[in-house]
């Protein structure tokens, strides 16, 4: 069985997002499984499909994701 990996930019294009959004989600602790190969982030196709199924809006087919913010970010937003 071959595991298929895609890059951060490929995933961003698939979801219509900026690759910086994916970086921010990782920093905020969003649970999208990834690995680092040669200093670069890769996502398995299996992890992406599981994430899509979990966050699928249903009728529109769009992802509905609200990553959790670390406590420090919540404090800064309140100030």
MDTraj code that builds the backbone (N, CA, C; nanometers):
import mdtraj as md
import numpy as np

residues = "UNK UNK UNK UNK UNK UNK UNK UNK UNK UNK UNK UNK UNK UNK UNK UNK UNK UNK UNK UNK UNK UNK UNK UNK UNK UNK UNK UNK UNK UNK UNK UNK UNK UNK UNK UNK UNK UNK UNK UNK UNK UNK UNK UNK UNK UNK UNK UNK UNK UNK UNK UNK UNK UNK UNK UNK UNK UNK UNK UNK UNK UNK UNK UNK UNK UNK UNK UNK UNK UNK UNK UNK UNK UNK UNK UNK UNK UNK UNK".split()
xyz = np.array([
    [0.0848, -0.1186, 0.0000],
    [0.0000, 0.0000, 0.0000],
    [0.0886, 0.1239, 0.0000],
    [0.0641, 0.2134, -0.0915],
    [0.1411, 0.3359, -0.1027],
    [0.0647, 0.4512, -0.0389],
    [0.1333, 0.5247, 0.0478],
    [0.0721, 0.6406, 0.1117],
    [0.0982, 0.7609, 0.0223],
    [-0.0070, 0.8327, -0.0088],
    [0.0041, 0.9487, -0.0959],
    [0.0108, 1.0752, -0.0110],
    [0.1091, 1.1609, -0.0385],
    [0.1261, 1.2865, 0.0339],
    [0.1057, 1.4032, -0.0622],
    [0.0508, 1.5128, -0.0091],
    [0.0422, 1.6352, -0.0892],
    [0.1031, 1.7491, -0.0088],
    [0.1493, 1.8495, -0.0794],
    [0.2155, 1.9625, -0.0164],
    [0.1137, 2.0591, 0.0428],
    [0.1650, 2.1483, 0.1228],
    [0.0815, 2.2524, 0.1836],
    [0.0143, 2.3387, 0.0761],
    [0.0898, 2.3753, -0.0254],
    [0.0330, 2.4595, -0.1322],
    [-0.0711, 2.3840, -0.2142],
    [-0.0497, 2.2544, -0.2356],
    [-0.1494, 2.1746, -0.3070],
    [-0.2786, 2.1645, -0.2268],
    [-0.2664, 2.1466, -0.0953],
    [-0.3854, 2.1398, -0.0112],
    [-0.4576, 2.2746, -0.0077],
    [-0.3814, 2.3823, 0.0016],
    [-0.4418, 2.5156, 0.0011],
    [-0.5212, 2.5378, -0.1277],
    [-0.4652, 2.4958, -0.2392],
    [-0.5354, 2.5102, -0.3679],
    [-0.6614, 2.4228, -0.3700],
    [-0.6512, 2.3012, -0.3190],
    [-0.7664, 2.2094, -0.3146],
    [-0.8821, 2.2704, -0.2373],
    [-0.8515, 2.3384, -0.1269],
    [-0.9536, 2.3963, -0.0412],
    [-0.9824, 2.5425, -0.0704],
    [-0.9111, 2.6033, -0.1645],
    [-0.9344, 2.7437, -0.1975],
    [-0.8906, 2.8372, -0.0857],
    [-0.7813, 2.8006, -0.0181],
    [-0.7293, 2.8797, 0.0928],
    [-0.5878, 2.9257, 0.0622],
    [-0.5396, 3.0161, 0.1424],
    [-0.3993, 3.0549, 0.1382],
    [-0.3191, 2.9503, 0.2152],
    [-0.1956, 2.9245, 0.1716],
    [-0.1122, 2.8316, 0.2485],
    [-0.0814, 2.8894, 0.3866],
    [-0.0873, 3.0210, 0.4004],
    [-0.0674, 3.0860, 0.5303],
    [-0.1819, 3.0507, 0.6262],
    [-0.3015, 3.0309, 0.5736],
    [-0.4143, 2.9891, 0.6581],
    [-0.3855, 2.8526, 0.7183],
    [-0.3339, 2.7601, 0.6381],
    [-0.2991, 2.6280, 0.6897],
    [-0.1899, 2.6390, 0.7963],
    [-0.0934, 2.7276, 0.7743],
    [0.0116, 2.7489, 0.8740],
    [-0.0476, 2.8026, 1.0042],
    [-0.1390, 2.8944, 0.9927],
    [-0.2034, 2.9529, 1.1106],
    [-0.2858, 2.8466, 1.1844],
    [-0.3561, 2.7624, 1.1104],
    [-0.4330, 2.6553, 1.1732],
    [-0.3417, 2.5628, 1.2529],
    [-0.2262, 2.5279, 1.1943],
    [-0.1323, 2.4411, 1.2678],
    [-0.0851, 2.5106, 1.3944],
    [-0.0538, 2.6392, 1.3865],
    [-0.0072, 2.7146, 1.5030],
    [-0.1156, 2.7230, 1.6102],
    [-0.2415, 2.7242, 1.5691],
    [-0.3529, 2.7322, 1.6638],
    [-0.3925, 2.5956, 1.7186],
    [-0.3303, 2.4909, 1.6682],
    [-0.3573, 2.3581, 1.7213],
    [-0.4667, 2.2819, 1.6494],
    [-0.5051, 2.3248, 1.5299],
    [-0.6065, 2.2507, 1.4543],
    [-0.5545, 2.1098, 1.4277],
    [-0.6388, 2.0115, 1.4476],
    [-0.5980, 1.8711, 1.4419],
    [-0.6026, 1.8142, 1.3006],
    [-0.5214, 1.8677, 1.2122],
    [-0.5057, 1.8116, 1.0783],
    [-0.3687, 1.7457, 1.0745],
    [-0.3680, 1.6142, 1.0709],
    [-0.2442, 1.5372, 1.0787],
    [-0.1506, 1.5730, 0.9635],
    [-0.0250, 1.5969, 0.9969],
    [0.0757, 1.6300, 0.8966],
    [0.2103, 1.5727, 0.9399],
    [0.3013, 1.5673, 0.8439],
    [0.4376, 1.5257, 0.8744],
    [0.5323, 1.6277, 0.8122],
    [0.6538, 1.6304, 0.8634],
    [0.7558, 1.7207, 0.8105],
    [0.8624, 1.6340, 0.7439],
    [0.8810, 1.6529, 0.6149],
    [0.9812, 1.5795, 0.5378],
    [1.0761, 1.6808, 0.4765],
    [1.2020, 1.6706, 0.5126],
    [1.3004, 1.7639, 0.4573],
    [1.2682, 1.9085, 0.4900],
    [1.2107, 1.9318, 0.6075],
    [1.1765, 2.0683, 0.6476],
    [1.0470, 2.1208, 0.5877],
    [0.9791, 2.0396, 0.5104],
    [0.8536, 2.0827, 0.4466],
    [0.7367, 2.0014, 0.4988],
    [0.6224, 2.0659, 0.5056],
    [0.5014, 2.0023, 0.5566],
    [0.4352, 1.9209, 0.4453],
    [0.3934, 1.7988, 0.4808],
    [0.3182, 1.7123, 0.3897],
    [0.1971, 1.6589, 0.4644],
    [0.0888, 1.6426, 0.3913],
    [-0.0347, 1.5867, 0.4458],
    [-0.0641, 1.4582, 0.3714],
    [-0.1120, 1.3564, 0.4437],
    [-0.1515, 1.2339, 0.3751],
    [-0.2921, 1.2532, 0.3192],
    [-0.3150, 1.1932, 0.2060],
    [-0.4464, 1.2032, 0.1435],
    [-0.5534, 1.1458, 0.2355],
    [-0.5197, 1.0397, 0.3072],
    [-0.6142, 0.9789, 0.4012],
    [-0.6531, 1.0776, 0.5119],
    [-0.5546, 1.1483, 0.5689],
    [-0.5826, 1.2465, 0.6749],
    [-0.6679, 1.3614, 0.6218],
    [-0.6417, 1.4036, 0.4996],
    [-0.7185, 1.5127, 0.4380],
    [-0.8639, 1.4708, 0.4190],
    [-0.8840, 1.3508, 0.3676],
    [-1.0206, 1.3032, 0.3439],
    [-1.0967, 1.2857, 0.4749],
    [-1.0296, 1.2398, 0.5807],
    [-1.0943, 1.2287, 0.7118],
    [-1.1321, 1.3670, 0.7643],
    [-1.0419, 1.4635, 0.7509],
    [-1.0675, 1.6002, 0.7956],
    [-1.1847, 1.6600, 0.7186],
    [-1.1877, 1.6382, 0.5872],
    [-1.2969, 1.6895, 0.5038],
    [-1.4302, 1.6285, 0.5456],
    [-1.4308, 1.4981, 0.5721],
    [-1.5547, 1.4316, 0.6129],
    [-1.6040, 1.4871, 0.7469],
    [-1.5122, 1.5122, 0.8385],
    [-1.5484, 1.5635, 0.9706],
    [-1.6024, 1.7064, 0.9636],
    [-1.5476, 1.7885, 0.8739],
    [-1.5826, 1.9303, 0.8674],
    [-1.6697, 1.9663, 0.7476],
    [-1.7250, 1.8668, 0.6805],
    [-1.8077, 1.8929, 0.5633],
    [-1.9392, 1.9575, 0.6054],
    [-1.9710, 2.0686, 0.5416],
    [-2.0923, 2.1449, 0.5696],
    [-2.2177, 2.0711, 0.5237],
    [-2.2028, 1.9748, 0.4366],
    [-2.3191, 1.8982, 0.3906],
    [-2.3781, 1.9527, 0.2637],
    [-2.4692, 2.0478, 0.2734],
    [-2.5435, 2.0944, 0.1566],
    [-2.4559, 2.1677, 0.0559],
    [-2.3601, 2.2480, 0.1015],
    [-2.2773, 2.3244, 0.0084],
    [-2.1512, 2.2514, -0.0305],
    [-2.1140, 2.1494, 0.0462],
    [-1.9903, 2.0786, 0.0178],
    [-1.8666, 2.1541, 0.0616],
    [-1.8849, 2.2687, 0.1270],
    [-1.7710, 2.3484, 0.1716],
    [-1.7302, 2.3071, 0.3120],
    [-1.6016, 2.3269, 0.3405],
    [-1.5528, 2.2974, 0.4744],
    [-1.5985, 2.4050, 0.5709],
    [-1.6321, 2.3632, 0.6894],
    [-1.6699, 2.4559, 0.7951],
    [-1.5746, 2.4346, 0.9120],
    [-1.4682, 2.5152, 0.9142],
    [-1.3632, 2.4981, 1.0138],
    [-1.3447, 2.6264, 1.0923],
    [-1.3456, 2.6148, 1.2221],
    [-1.3130, 2.7258, 1.3101],
    [-1.2054, 2.6755, 1.4052],
    [-1.0772, 2.6981, 1.3694],
    [-0.9716, 2.6459, 1.4550],
    [-0.9741, 2.7111, 1.5924],
    [-0.9383, 2.6317, 1.6918],
    [-0.9325, 2.6859, 1.8270],
    [-0.8082, 2.7716, 1.8413],
    [-0.8216, 2.8812, 1.9117],
    [-0.7085, 2.9703, 1.9330],
    [-0.6403, 2.9375, 2.0642],
    [-0.5060, 2.9502, 2.0681],
    [-0.4390, 2.9314, 2.1961],
    [-0.4814, 3.0393, 2.2947],
    [-0.4694, 3.0132, 2.4214],
    [-0.5125, 3.1055, 2.5261],
    [-0.4509, 3.2441, 2.5088],
    [-0.3222, 3.2510, 2.4694],
    [-0.2557, 3.3807, 2.4526],
    [-0.3250, 3.4650, 2.3459],
    [-0.3696, 3.4013, 2.2365],
    [-0.4371, 3.4747, 2.1295],
    [-0.5711, 3.5279, 2.1773],
    [-0.6413, 3.4517, 2.2588],
    [-0.7701, 3.4972, 2.3107],
    [-0.7517, 3.6188, 2.4013],
    [-0.6461, 3.6183, 2.4811],
    [-0.6183, 3.7318, 2.5688],
    [-0.5855, 3.8552, 2.4863],
    [-0.5038, 3.8402, 2.3813],
    [-0.4669, 3.9537, 2.2977],
    [-0.5876, 4.0107, 2.2249],
    [-0.6792, 3.9252, 2.1807],
    [-0.7992, 3.9731, 2.1123],
    [-0.8885, 4.0527, 2.2054],
    [-0.8914, 4.0154, 2.3316],
    [-0.9778, 4.0823, 2.4274],
    [-0.9261, 4.2207, 2.4646],
    [-0.7972, 4.2429, 2.4485],
    [-0.7361, 4.3714, 2.4888],
    [-0.7582, 4.4770, 2.3865],
])
top = md.Topology()
chain = top.add_chain()
for i, resn in enumerate(residues, 1):
    res = top.add_residue(resn, chain, resSeq=i)
    for name in ("N", "CA", "C"):
        top.add_atom(name, md.element.get_by_symbol(name[0]), res)
traj = md.Trajectory(xyz[None], top)
